[in-house]
Amino acid sequence: MGVASYTQEFTCPISPARMFKALILDSNNLIPKLLPQIVKSVDLIHGDGGAGSIEQVNFTEGTDIKYVKHRIDELDRVNLVCKYTMIEGDSLGEKLESIAYEVRFEVGSDGGCDCKMTSSYLMLGDFTLKEEEIKAGQDKARGIYKVVEAYLLENPHVYA
């Protein structure tokens, strides 16, 4: 088993607190609303939404992925950090045991947000990830962030 970790960072004009609330604390409501063509629902299947809870993301028919389950490992509302692990789902396939994520929202130099995400892939056997697979996953994550950013820019009162 090997582990490969990748980090991506980007900035946006939204405050870190608003991004954290939208993307972490209220993602179960907001993401299906903003991306109904991709995400059918985000359901809390165990716990209260804090550390130890398990969420299931259900994707719409016609997408490559049917569902994934995330376990929330840490939820720091003060420092705006969330750590969670994908523990089940079509994205893991036969080659990955899990994917651990750490997402941080920090104040940017322009007063907006510096978003930092580290993904650690726990691979089964001697499997290695291809650069294009990593890039595709990062592009999807960035796309979700951009949709949320646009929504928050258009609705400055939401999560204020």
QUITA-V231073 format. One line per field, one symbol per residue. ss: DSSP state (H for helix, E for strand, C for the rest). psi: psi as a letter, one per 40 degrees, with the letter a starting at -180 (. if undefined). burial: 1 if it has 9 or more other ideal C-beta (glycine too) atoms within 8 Angstrom, else 0. Layout:
ss: ???
psi: ???
burial: ???
//
This chain:
ss: CEEEEEEEEEEECCCHHHHHHHHHHCHHHHHHHHCCCCEEEEEEEECCCCCCCEEEEEECCCCCCCEEEEEEEEEECCCCEEEEEEEEECCCCCCEEEEEEEEEEEECCCCCEEEEEEEEEEECCCCCCCHHHHHHHHHHHHHHHHHHHHHHHHCCCCCC
psi: hihhiiiiiiiieiiddddddddddeddddddddfeedhdihhhehaeeaheihihhhiiieidhdiihhhhdhhgddefhhhihheiidddaeehdihhihhhhihideeahhhhhhhhhhiiafiiiiddddddddddddddddddddddddgeehf.
burial: 0001010100111111111111110111011101110010010100100000111111110000101111110010000111111100111100010111111111010001111111111111001010000100110011011011101110000100
//
